[in-house]
Amino acid sequence: MKDLLKQLIQARSTPDVGELAAAEVVAAHFGRNGIDSKVDRWDDNRANVTAHVKSNRERPALFFICHLDVVSPGEEPWHHGPFEAQVVDGKIYGRGAVDMKGGTTAAIAAICETLASGVELKGDLFFAATAGEETYSEGVIRLMQNGVALPAPAGIIIPEPTDFAVITAHRGLLWLDIATRGKAVHSSMPKRGINAIMSMKLVLDALEHYDIACEPHPLLGECSLSVNTIAGGQGRNIVPDHCGISVDIRTLPGQNHDAIQCDIERLLTQLRAENPQFDGGLAVDRSVGALETDPDCPFVRTFCSAADVDLTNAIGFTTDAPHLAALGAPIIIYGPGEPNQCHQVNEHISVADLQQGADVFKRVIATFLT
């Protein structure tokens, strides 16, 4: 299991490299264990990998859905190279060790060890590791568009790092790009132009006092809005004719993203009415709904019993889970690794946590499928 995780880390599946090498590592490991898998490749270096273990289908299927991609290691130096996959003091270091190649490795190990034991499955077992979760969820969207030829699953497990907490709810996200347009002139004559940066100041002032109408969620709290990037201008001696910001909105279950977009568009319309020179608009960059699985449903209760967990929890960040809602099955997020290691310098996972994750997943497979 350690070797598999090391190979996955070394297959540096950052956005500039793609997921193909990591998908081939997974496929090769399944092959060595007598399990057929399929690599779905596109755009030269993008890839999903799937494995489908069939059964007599006396029981509903069980899904494990993972992602192959990782964020870039950043500019800050690492104590251990981000793609060297060094094992030091019982910990495996490397980009993706926690998010989420550790959980992926644990799921693969559990599947392989279960089948190696010779047990007869009474329900199908489906595994997928997809591309682009850290960007635009391209892989899981492609997976869903291509269709999954399986009966309805009893439930879906996403092995993101939760430090073995069972997660049944998380916020959604709505990313907006807002642009203001002006008129460029020499900066010695600013009144002859229209300063797009000053126009954007009107937007920023309005957003600072803007509250998205919603009732707080008992687990997830309130919806949030954050302006996270800004860019504008061409030079010190030119009145800027363009300025853009990115807005990150984290939403709650039941919130309508289209309604939020329309509300902010009305805000821009009001600025236009109050300031004749104002010219601005917005575009949606990404929209992913929130997740909320009934913590008292049979799948969650049975999973919690197998994992020896008493309570379910919620998280503030977003996963690929909402893209799987069309499968009509309860979704749980659960896996080894500390969430605060995600996207951090010197990211690592303990070998003990890796083993515990595999052991729990074996118990879960046995509980639902044998």
Beta strands, then each sheet from edge to edge (+ up, - down):
strand 1: 37-42
strand 2: 46-53
strand 3: 61-67
strand 4: 87-88
strand 5: 91-93
strand 6: 125-130
strand 7: 153-158
strand 8: 166-170
strand 9: 172-181
strand 10: 224-232
strand 11: 242-251
strand 12: 280-288
strand 13: 291-292
strand 14: 312-315
strand 15: 331-333
strand 16: 348-350
sheet 1: 1+ 2- 6+ 3+ 7+ 15+
sheet 2: 4+ 5- 16+
sheet 3: 13+ 8- 14-
sheet 4: 10+ 11- 9+ 12-
end
